Amino acid sequence: MSYEPYDCIDVGSEFCPCHLAETGDCILCSQLAGKDFCDCCNFNGVCIYQEYVSNNFKAKEGRKYYHCKILEKNKLEDNVIILTVGASDKLVSELVYAGSYIFARRPDTETRFDTPISILDTDTRNNTITIAIEIKGTKTKALDLLKLGEELLVKGPFWNGTLGLKNIYKVKNSICLIVARGIGQAPMIPVLKYLHANNNENIVVLDNSPYKNSFVSEYLEKYASKVIQCNTIENGRVTDEFNNILNDLISNNNISLVHCDAADVLNYELMKVVEDMDKNIKYSCCNNAKMCCGEGVCGCCTRINNDLKLRRLCKMQTEPKYVLEGRRIF
């Protein structure tokens, strides 16, 4: 595998240096990763070691919990709910970026009920956050018990919900292809809004499976120039229908970026198809790492591929291929 340019999503923020610096596991700083010399893999204009020294050789204070009142609750299907909650202007403004997510739980539950949930939308005028929750297990079933007017305990902001963010930030005045399946429609919206704000034409391929209908139609009307609905994947492979659509779109449009919000099996298969068709097209996708703390401490997000490199995916920002290639995803 080629050289991997990577970054830490928190570098230069109020949360850096984090607890990884205290244990010699910093993602970027060589001296805070156990080495005796300065050899930053990707200098961002901020010396993490100097920040650590200035903070009395301690980690900065981590994310805080916020009590957010539920302003709207809509149950779209048997296992999908949309919550809109009121939050502080600071928290809302920090969650406007593509890849933003939070940890949420009921105030009467323990921290082990913290659930990572992608941001669907933010409203900085009214200071609200909107999230879509797929009811699947104990944590999300506990959230479904919350009623209108009650409080949701929110921890944030977190930002590494998307891999390949640099590709999204760079594209302007171009044509972009966005693919989303199931609950992946939620993290697609901030990406769609950002690309639209940079004068990009957005073509969306939407797979509602396993739902009957889309829950983001109003956003697609605003930010997408074209929406194509189809079944994207079957038995772990891109369907012939979707493959033909991709061939047509890539052949007849000068597409600069393909972005996918789906399970890793589709993220990976789509990435391979796009590479085979045109290696100049940039690629990004949602980050489906299993997250528990969001700070790289618990180890749930760590992944080691064939290159034997440890990646803490709740913090490490990299190209999707370095995460998806060389691992078993079926």
Secondary structure, 3 states (H helix, E strand, C coil): CCCCCCEECCCCCCCCCCHHHHCCCCCCCCHHHCCCCCCCCCCCCCCHHHHHHHCCCCCCCCCEEEEEEEEEEEEEECCEEEEEEECCHHHHHCCCCCCCEEEEECCCCCHHHCEEEEEEEEECCCCEEEEEEECCCHHHHHHHCCCCCCEEEEEEEECCCEECHHHHHHCCCCEEEEEEEHHHHHHHHHHHHHHHHCCCEEEEEEECCCCCCCCCHHHHHHHCCEEEECCCEECCEECHHHHHHHHHHHHHCCEEEEEEECCHHHHHHHHHHHHHHCCCCEEEEECCCCCCCCCCCCCCCEEECCCCCEEECCCEECCHHHHHCCCCCC
